[in-house]
Amino acid sequence: MTTLRAENVGRDFETDAGAVHAVAEVSLEVRPGELLVITGPSGAGKTTLLNLLGGLDRPTSGCVRLGETDLSALGDDELAAMRREQLGYVFQSFGLIPVLSASENVEVPLRLLRMAPAERDARVTEALDAVGLGSHGAQRPYELSGGQQRRVGIARAIAARPRLLLADEPTGQLDSSTAATVMDLIGDLVHERGVAAVVTTHDPAVAGRADRILELHDGRVRSVSAPAPRGR
């Protein structure tokens, strides 16, 4: 079963100098329990593609399907509901609300789902435990390290138990050791929970943790491959 499928997806932006083809004829699919890493240099179209896959933007051409649902066929309200219920998104910036504690940040998407308080509490505890921050729930973002803030962002993304996890440069702003920890965490969550995940990065070390690697250049797929075995 395929969780996510993109079929000849393109995204154009109009500028004074003419149309810019940010993404062109991209096709891909991701299955449950699979980690797809999208690599490429800055400006390759990685974030634009991720926004299309997550329904944060609509393609100029082609279609994106989550399961059997064509996201382009959904109205704005239906699309927003789908994102809340089925997608988890880890943003390039930490994206935490500074006045809220770690627990309260993780709780935000559950409140949007109007989940009962007891269930919300259980999900928050579960998510923070999963990222190794069970004892840090009362701390606010400024009291946490960069790596801890990133893990809170991941906890927030998985709290609603999404079928698809999208992460945009999740190891950006982190040192190599913390970046490795974060990617191992994402990999474990994907493989143990059967979540489909798409992660963008320009870091070869991150790509080495993928099940498959899609290389993007100038908005087009250059190659799709498996990573080299670790240690080579």
N, C-alpha and C positions, 0 to 999 in steps of 0.2 A: 504494500500500500504506500502511495506517495502522499506525504503531508503537504508539500509545497511544490508547485510546478510553474515555471515561467516559460512562455512560448513566444519567441521572437519579439521580446519586449524592447521598445525604444522610448526614449524621452528626449524631446527637443525643447530648447529654450530660444525664444526670439530675442535678439539683441539689435542694436543700431547697425552692427556690422553684418547682420544676417542670422540665420538659424545656427544654433550650436547643438550638435548631436552629442549630448552628455552620455547617453546609453544607446546602443544600436544593435538590434537583432540578437539580444541575449536570450538564450534558452538554458534552463537548468532544472533540476529536480532534487528534492531532499526527502529522505524517508525517515520514519521514526527511529530514534536511536542513532542518528547519523550527524556528524559534525562536518559541515562544509565551510571551508575557509576561502574567502575571496581576497586575493592579493593583487598588488599592482602599485605603481608609484602614485604620489600625490597628483590629483587631477585626473586619475584614470576613470572615475565614475563610480567608485565603490560606495560612497555614502548615498549618491543618487539612486543606485540600484537597490540598496538596502531599504531606502524609503519607499521604493516601488513595491518591493516584496512585502513590506509591512503595512501597506495601505495608507502610508502617510502622504503619498503622492500618487497621482494617476498617470499611467503610461500614455504617450502620444500614439503608440501603436503596440500591437500584441496584447497579451493578457497574462494576468497572474491568477493562479487558482490555489486556494487553500482547501485541500480536500477536493470536493467537487464544485466548490463555490467560486465563480468568477468574480473577483473583487470589483472589476469594472462595472458589473451589473448591479452593484449595491448602491443605494442612496447614501447620503452623508451620515444619517442617523444609524442606518444598518451597518455601515462600515465602522463607525465609532464603537458600536456594540460588539462587533466581531473582534476588534482590537482589544477591547477590555476583557473579553471572555476567553479568547484563544491565543493571544500573542503576549509574549513578554519582550520588552525592549530595553537593552542596556545602552544608554547614550554615550557618545564620545566624551562629553563633559560628565562629571559625576551626577549632576542633575538632582541633587538632594535639596530638600527644603530646609534652609538653615535653622529656622526656629523650631523645627520638629525634632524629636529624638529619633534614633535609629528605628525603634519599634514603630513609631508613628509614621515615619517615611515608608516603611514596608507596608503599613496598614492602608495607605492612601488608595491604591487600586481596589482593595477589598471593600472599602467604603463606597467607591463608585459602583461596585457590583451590588451594593445594598445587602451585603452578607450579614447574618446575625452576629451580634457581639461575641458570643461564645466561640463561634466558628472562626471569626476574625482573629481572636486571640490565639487560638490553636494554630492557625495558618501562619501567623507572624512568628510564633515560637518555633514552628517547624522550619520556616525559611531561614531564620537567623541561625538556628542550630546547624542547618545544612551547609552554611558558609562559614561555620566556626566562630560565630559572634553571639552565641546565646547569652553570654554574660555582659554584653555591651548594649543591650537594648535601650537603656536609659540615657545613653550618651548622645550628644548632639554632634552634627558633622564636624564642627571645628575641634572637637575633642578626640577625633579619630585620625589615624594616619591616612595617607592617600590610598594605600592598599585596602585598609578597612572600609573606607568610603566606597571604593569600587565594589567590595563584597556586599555592602548594604544595597548598592544599586542592583546587584545580581539577585539578592534576596527579594527585593521589591519586584523584580521581573518574574520570579518563579512562584511568588506567593499564591497567585491565582491558579497555579498548576496548568500553565499554557501548553498547547500542543506544539507551538513553534516559538523558539527563542532566537531573537536577533540581537547582535551585539556589534556596535560600531567602534572599532579600535579600542577594545576593552582594556588593553594594557598600555595605552597611551598615558604619559605622565608618570609611569611607574618604573622603578629600577628593575634590572633583569631578573633578580631573584623573586621579587614580588610579582612581576609579570608572569613568570613560570608558574607560581602558585595559583594565580587567578585563572590561567588557561587550564591547568590541571583540574581546578575546581569545575570549570565549565564542562570539560570533557567528562568528568565523573558524573555530573548531573545529567548530561545527555545520555551516556551509555547505561547508567543505572536506572534512570526514570523513563527511558524510551522517548525523550523529547527530540524533535528535529531542531537543529540549530544552524544558523548561518552567522559567521563572524568575519568582519573585515579587518585587514591588517596589512601593514607594509613590512612587518618584522618576520624574517625567515624562521626564527626560532618558534614563533607562534604557529606558523603554517605547519611546522613539523608535528604538531599535535592533532592535525586534522585527519579525518577519514578520507576526504578528497579535497583537492585544491583546485580552485578556478582562478586562472590568471587573467586579469582584466587590463587592457591597454587602450587608451583613447576610446573608452566606452564599449569596446568589443572584446569578446572572449578570445584570448590568444591560445589557451590550452586548458585542459582539465586532466588532472593526474592524481595519483596517490603520492603521499609524502615518502621520502626516503626513510628507511628504517633508522631509528635513533641510534646514535653512536657512530654513524658514518660521516 
